[in-house]
Amino acid sequence: MPKTIKKVGVLTSGGDSPGMNAAIRSVVRTCAYHNIECIGIYRGYQGMIEGDFKDMGPRSVNNIVNKGGTILKSARSVEFRTPEGRKKAHENLVKAGVDALVVIGGDGSFTGGLIFNSEFGFPVMGIPGTIDNDIYGTSFTLGYDTALNTVVDCIDKIRDTASSHNRLFFVEVMGRDAGHIALNAGIGAGAEEILIPEEDLGLDRLLDSLQKSKASGKSSSIVVIAEGDKIGKNVFELKDYVEANLPEYDVRVSVLGHMQRGGSPSCFDRVLASRLGVKAVESLIEGKSNYMVGLREDKVILTPLEQAIKGKSEIDRELLRVSDIMST
């Protein structure tokens, strides 16, 4: 018989993303709907070690569905990586009467939850929260859609300046290991070239593409670059290289940085967070553990945490083809 769940703890860990608050709200209200208590754990696993808990009910999550960031705060915990730290965290949960845990975060957060479960048999359910959309087992992670819209809006504004001054802009977006933001936002904003970690375009091909753009009559160009792209050591070195080889271009760099992680979540992210939160809590009630809830073909599904951590989120090859055609 599965353990009866009477109290659920919820935490956010790793980098924040728009939609985390909506997911917290969903977890808390689903618990209330099923007459289960819920506590919020502040500052992720570090707060679990320090016993930084707060009882949460339906009214404690009023007016947060529209807010970016996370009301529970987030922190990276070195102490939780030690057996002693995890033991202390477990003792605090037991003392507080918590029976199961919902972890909202990325693969690092899920790894912590998986280890915690293996040591103490503590039920854990994961909700994917990261703007990079780089977690296996879901088509969309919380915050990804909002980040895309933020990036496209910024590039639209940059294009106004690029067109006014006949300039080439390199726009660097987040994506250390995955090019989902760069690829989709680049297509959506009409970028002439898109550089991502999954595809090594090469310096010669980039120069050739920019020369063709100039020859075809384009007076300005936008190149969207994922921060993890391998074509150059960094975007500023890439700028210097292009200016040295194509002196007819006046090159500027814009690094969008952490603005991509902020802002009010899109409707899509709010609805996604609500659906995933409900599924996470109800799966725990059903006795399930060590799963991540995700979205595939508009259906909420469960993926074993181990697969979500070890699996690789693949780039859409068809989108690469679309990008090539659109840059003509």
PyMOL commands that set and color helices and strands:
alter all, ss='L'
color gray80, all
select helices_A, chain A and resi 20-33+44-50+58-61+79-81+83-96+107-120+144-165+180-188+203-215+235-245+257-261+267-285+305-310+317-326
alter helices_A, ss='H'
color red, helices_A
select strands_A, chain A and resi 7-12+37-41+53-56+100-105+124-128+168-173+193-195+221-226+251-255+291-296+299-304
alter strands_A, ss='S'
color yellow, strands_A
deselect
rebuild
show_as cartoon
